[in-house]
Amino acid sequence: MAEIIYGLATSHSPNISTPVDKWHLHVDRDYAKKDQHFRGKYYTFEELVELRKSEDFHSEVTEEKWSEKYDRWEHLLLEIQDELVEMKPDILVVIGDDQRELFLDDGMPTFSVFWGDSVQVVPKEKLPPSLEPARWANFGEKVEEYPCHPELGEHIIRSMMKDGFDVAQLTHQAEGRGIGHSYIFTHERLMKKNQDIPIVPIMVNTYFPPNQPTIGRCFEFGRALRKAIESWESSKRVAVVASGGLSHFVVDEELDRKVLKALQNKDMELLYSIPENYLDAGTSEIRNWIVGAGALEHLEMKVLDYIPAYRSKAGTGCGMGFVSWK
């Protein structure tokens, strides 16, 4: 039977792949946005400044501090690349979210599995100025194909159906629609030294109401994913990667640390105590981590680092998280 031998969960916000001298472009976007999500409510930039003024982020939003944090996660990503090589997985099951990349309003499934021979990157012609510096890591610079593993993908679908998860399935992409940034980031930043490993993309609708899965449903889906992989009659070694999160585009250290503690200690009571409406906007990608934790429940989780990357006096930015399971 196939074996899950390793797991990873990492943030993939464009901020992580944007040179420090371009971070001001993200700040400009933060200023302009009228509906920043934070703990179940939406605020203007000015309202966030007032709401969080006691936290005083001024010391966090200097170029020196930004450079320190950027160097910290760049070093860690190199270590992750090396460890992924050392673990020698035959297949990567990658859990991510689709943000109107493969799926639009003509169909937005809660859970879906791609099981074609390969999946295509289709770069967007034009990106907002704040996202262009991270195009290489999140949005693609050229049309290219990532190899997939259709046999495992099909087996996962059939097993999930038996376990009561009515997953959507696809083997082809609609014209002009490319695989999402969750998978591009994984391929370009985590798999940089072994990009020939086939993947199975698992997509979770974390973002778009009204059919986002609950925290509990995500964890149980992860458990069913593990059961599916381990029931596959193969000697393949499988790694599971969860892509996205943590809190953004407003940093919430309290929430991030609670999620990390709950997942590391396998504390379901603590995990289920998180209000569902906290998992909105970019913070919703924590659901991908919860699916991953369910699939990797038999392994021990290690927090490699947590870096709250503030970029404005309103506390905007991204809680950058990095964990592994062995």
TANOR-V192710 format. One record per residue. N is the residue number from 1. PHI is phi in whole degrees, 0 to 359 (999 if undefined). PSI is psi in whole degrees, -180 to 180 (NA if undefined). BURIAL is 1 if it has 16 or more other ideal C-beta (glycine too) atoms within 10 Angstrom, else 0. Layout:
n=<N | N>
phi=<PHI | PHI>
psi=<PSI | PSI>
burial=<BURIAL | BURIAL>
This chain:
n=<1 | 2 | 3 | 4 | 5 | 6 | 7 | 8 | 9 | 10 | 11 | 12 | 13 | 14 | 15 | 16 | 17 | 18 | 19 | 20 | 21 | 22 | 23 | 24 | 25 | 26 | 27 | 28 | 29 | 30 | 31 | 32 | 33 | 34 | 35 | 36 | 37 | 38 | 39 | 40 | 41 | 42 | 43 | 44 | 45 | 46 | 47 | 48 | 49 | 50 | 51 | 52 | 53 | 54 | 55 | 56 | 57 | 58 | 59 | 60 | 61 | 62 | 63 | 64 | 65 | 66 | 67 | 68 | 69 | 70 | 71 | 72 | 73 | 74 | 75 | 76 | 77 | 78 | 79 | 80 | 81 | 82 | 83 | 84 | 85 | 86 | 87 | 88 | 89 | 90 | 91 | 92 | 93 | 94 | 95 | 96 | 97 | 98 | 99 | 100 | 101 | 102 | 103 | 104 | 105 | 106 | 107 | 108 | 109 | 110 | 111 | 112 | 113 | 114 | 115 | 116 | 117 | 118 | 119 | 120 | 121 | 122 | 123 | 124 | 125 | 126 | 127 | 128 | 129 | 130 | 131 | 132 | 133 | 134 | 135 | 136 | 137 | 138 | 139 | 140 | 141 | 142 | 143 | 144 | 145 | 146 | 147 | 148 | 149 | 150 | 151 | 152 | 153 | 154 | 155 | 156 | 157 | 158 | 159 | 160 | 161 | 162 | 163 | 164 | 165 | 166 | 167 | 168 | 169 | 170 | 171 | 172 | 173 | 174 | 175 | 176 | 177 | 178 | 179 | 180 | 181 | 182 | 183 | 184 | 185 | 186 | 187 | 188 | 189 | 190 | 191 | 192 | 193 | 194 | 195 | 196 | 197 | 198 | 199 | 200 | 201 | 202 | 203 | 204 | 205 | 206 | 207 | 208 | 209 | 210 | 211 | 212 | 213 | 214 | 215 | 216 | 217 | 218 | 219 | 220 | 221 | 222 | 223 | 224 | 225 | 226 | 227 | 228 | 229 | 230 | 231 | 232 | 233 | 234 | 235 | 236 | 237 | 238 | 239 | 240 | 241 | 242 | 243 | 244 | 245 | 246 | 247 | 248 | 249 | 250 | 251 | 252 | 253 | 254 | 255 | 256 | 257 | 258 | 259 | 260 | 261 | 262 | 263 | 264 | 265 | 266 | 267 | 268 | 269 | 270 | 271 | 272 | 273 | 274 | 275 | 276 | 277 | 278 | 279 | 280 | 281 | 282 | 283 | 284 | 285 | 286 | 287 | 288 | 289 | 290 | 291 | 292 | 293 | 294 | 295 | 296 | 297 | 298 | 299 | 300 | 301 | 302 | 303 | 304 | 305 | 306 | 307 | 308 | 309 | 310 | 311 | 312 | 313 | 314 | 315 | 316 | 317 | 318 | 319 | 320 | 321 | 322 | 323 | 324 | 325 | 326>
phi=<999 | 293 | 229 | 273 | 250 | 193 | 212 | 220 | 221 | 218 | 291 | 223 | 311 | 309 | 306 | 291 | 246 | 259 | 305 | 303 | 289 | 247 | 298 | 300 | 292 | 293 | 297 | 302 | 295 | 298 | 302 | 281 | 286 | 265 | 222 | 279 | 275 | 205 | 52 | 85 | 229 | 240 | 223 | 282 | 301 | 296 | 294 | 294 | 303 | 291 | 299 | 248 | 297 | 291 | 279 | 48 | 269 | 303 | 288 | 272 | 249 | 256 | 296 | 297 | 294 | 300 | 296 | 299 | 289 | 300 | 298 | 297 | 280 | 296 | 298 | 293 | 297 | 296 | 295 | 296 | 303 | 294 | 293 | 297 | 295 | 297 | 286 | 53 | 289 | 273 | 216 | 247 | 267 | 249 | 260 | 213 | 242 | 255 | 249 | 57 | 250 | 277 | 244 | 239 | 287 | 280 | 169 | 232 | 289 | 293 | 230 | 211 | 230 | 266 | 226 | 281 | 291 | 204 | 236 | 254 | 273 | 238 | 298 | 289 | 294 | 223 | 241 | 301 | 307 | 289 | 263 | 302 | 297 | 257 | 307 | 302 | 256 | 237 | 233 | 85 | 253 | 206 | 289 | 206 | 247 | 256 | 293 | 242 | 235 | 297 | 295 | 293 | 302 | 296 | 298 | 300 | 300 | 297 | 293 | 298 | 298 | 293 | 269 | 90 | 254 | 276 | 283 | 284 | 219 | 208 | 242 | 225 | 251 | 297 | 303 | 85 | 254 | 254 | 299 | 281 | 295 | 304 | 271 | 297 | 300 | 301 | 291 | 275 | 252 | 262 | 261 | 305 | 261 | 208 | 282 | 273 | 293 | 289 | 241 | 239 | 284 | 250 | 249 | 242 | 280 | 277 | 267 | 251 | 292 | 256 | 245 | 286 | 285 | 286 | 303 | 297 | 295 | 297 | 294 | 291 | 297 | 299 | 299 | 293 | 295 | 299 | 301 | 296 | 298 | 287 | 268 | 284 | 282 | 201 | 263 | 293 | 263 | 244 | 250 | 245 | 238 | 253 | 243 | 129 | 69 | 279 | 295 | 187 | 261 | 239 | 288 | 231 | 299 | 300 | 295 | 301 | 292 | 294 | 298 | 299 | 296 | 297 | 290 | 294 | 270 | 54 | 264 | 293 | 297 | 293 | 299 | 286 | 281 | 288 | 299 | 301 | 284 | 285 | 268 | 230 | 51 | 297 | 298 | 299 | 292 | 304 | 302 | 297 | 296 | 292 | 300 | 301 | 296 | 296 | 287 | 249 | 300 | 280 | 253 | 263 | 269 | 237 | 279 | 283 | 185 | 226 | 231 | 287 | 262 | 284 | 228 | 206 | 291 | 271 | 82 | 287 | 143 | 213 | 279 | 274 | 244 | 215 | 223 | 225 | 234 | 223>
psi=<154 | 155 | 133 | 115 | -8 | 153 | 154 | 149 | 129 | 152 | 155 | 14 | 139 | -28 | -34 | -23 | 16 | 124 | 146 | -36 | -2 | 3 | -27 | -23 | -37 | -39 | -42 | -41 | -39 | -45 | -40 | -23 | 132 | -8 | 72 | 126 | 135 | 115 | 50 | 0 | 168 | 141 | 155 | 168 | -44 | -38 | -37 | -41 | -45 | -44 | -37 | 20 | -29 | -19 | -21 | 87 | 7 | -40 | -16 | -17 | 42 | 156 | -32 | -45 | -41 | -44 | -39 | -45 | -40 | -47 | -36 | -47 | -26 | -43 | -41 | -40 | -35 | -40 | -40 | -42 | -44 | -41 | -36 | -37 | -45 | -34 | -19 | 52 | 149 | -27 | 145 | 124 | 116 | 120 | 119 | -177 | 152 | 122 | 71 | 48 | -69 | -33 | 138 | -162 | -3 | -3 | 114 | 87 | 152 | -49 | 141 | 157 | 129 | 128 | 34 | 177 | -33 | 161 | 145 | 139 | 127 | 97 | 141 | 140 | -39 | 133 | 157 | 152 | -35 | -23 | -21 | -41 | -20 | 11 | -44 | -31 | -18 | -27 | -5 | 142 | -14 | 160 | 127 | 166 | 136 | 129 | 140 | 177 | 89 | -32 | -48 | -39 | -46 | -42 | -42 | -45 | -49 | -41 | -41 | -40 | -39 | -29 | 7 | 14 | 111 | 77 | 144 | 156 | 147 | 147 | -9 | 162 | 143 | 149 | 131 | -4 | 123 | 165 | 150 | 174 | -27 | -39 | -35 | -45 | -46 | -44 | -44 | -29 | -34 | -36 | 20 | -32 | 0 | 61 | -2 | -5 | 130 | 150 | 159 | 106 | 123 | 123 | 131 | 130 | 86 | -26 | -42 | 117 | 158 | 14 | 37 | 143 | 151 | 168 | -47 | -41 | -38 | -45 | -41 | -34 | -42 | -43 | -42 | -32 | -42 | -46 | -41 | -48 | -45 | -15 | -3 | 126 | 84 | 157 | 12 | 146 | 125 | 135 | 147 | 130 | 129 | 127 | 127 | -173 | -170 | -125 | 133 | 152 | 19 | 124 | 131 | 88 | -38 | -46 | -48 | -45 | -32 | -43 | -48 | -43 | -44 | -44 | -41 | -40 | 0 | 44 | 92 | -34 | -44 | -43 | -46 | -11 | -10 | 125 | 133 | -34 | -3 | -25 | 73 | 167 | -142 | -31 | -21 | -22 | -10 | -27 | -35 | -39 | -38 | -41 | -47 | -43 | -37 | -40 | -24 | 20 | -26 | -9 | 168 | 131 | 138 | 129 | 113 | -38 | 154 | 123 | 101 | 109 | 85 | 144 | 3 | 167 | -10 | -2 | 15 | 159 | -148 | 135 | 104 | 115 | 147 | 118 | 160 | 160 | 133 | NA>
burial=<0 | 1 | 0 | 1 | 1 | 1 | 1 | 1 | 1 | 1 | 1 | 1 | 1 | 1 | 1 | 1 | 1 | 1 | 0 | 0 | 0 | 0 | 1 | 0 | 1 | 1 | 1 | 0 | 1 | 1 | 0 | 0 | 1 | 0 | 0 | 1 | 1 | 1 | 1 | 0 | 0 | 0 | 1 | 0 | 1 | 0 | 0 | 1 | 1 | 0 | 1 | 1 | 0 | 0 | 0 | 0 | 1 | 0 | 0 | 1 | 1 | 0 | 0 | 0 | 1 | 1 | 0 | 0 | 1 | 1 | 0 | 0 | 1 | 0 | 0 | 1 | 1 | 0 | 0 | 1 | 1 | 0 | 0 | 1 | 0 | 0 | 1 | 0 | 1 | 1 | 1 | 1 | 1 | 1 | 1 | 1 | 1 | 1 | 1 | 0 | 1 | 1 | 1 | 0 | 0 | 0 | 0 | 1 | 1 | 1 | 1 | 1 | 1 | 1 | 1 | 1 | 0 | 0 | 1 | 0 | 1 | 1 | 0 | 0 | 0 | 0 | 0 | 0 | 0 | 1 | 1 | 1 | 1 | 1 | 1 | 0 | 1 | 1 | 1 | 1 | 0 | 0 | 0 | 1 | 0 | 1 | 0 | 1 | 1 | 0 | 0 | 1 | 1 | 1 | 1 | 1 | 1 | 0 | 1 | 1 | 0 | 0 | 0 | 0 | 1 | 0 | 1 | 1 | 1 | 1 | 0 | 0 | 1 | 0 | 0 | 0 | 0 | 1 | 1 | 1 | 1 | 1 | 1 | 1 | 1 | 1 | 1 | 1 | 1 | 1 | 1 | 1 | 0 | 0 | 0 | 0 | 1 | 1 | 1 | 1 | 1 | 1 | 1 | 1 | 1 | 1 | 1 | 1 | 0 | 0 | 0 | 1 | 1 | 0 | 1 | 0 | 1 | 1 | 1 | 1 | 1 | 1 | 1 | 1 | 1 | 1 | 0 | 1 | 1 | 0 | 0 | 1 | 0 | 1 | 0 | 1 | 0 | 1 | 1 | 1 | 1 | 1 | 1 | 1 | 1 | 1 | 1 | 1 | 1 | 1 | 1 | 1 | 0 | 0 | 1 | 1 | 1 | 1 | 1 | 1 | 0 | 1 | 1 | 0 | 0 | 0 | 0 | 0 | 0 | 0 | 1 | 0 | 0 | 1 | 0 | 0 | 0 | 1 | 1 | 1 | 1 | 1 | 1 | 1 | 1 | 1 | 1 | 1 | 1 | 1 | 1 | 1 | 1 | 1 | 1 | 1 | 1 | 0 | 1 | 0 | 1 | 0 | 0 | 1 | 0 | 1 | 1 | 1 | 1 | 1 | 1 | 1 | 1 | 1 | 1 | 1 | 1 | 1 | 1 | 1 | 1 | 1 | 1 | 1 | 1 | 0>
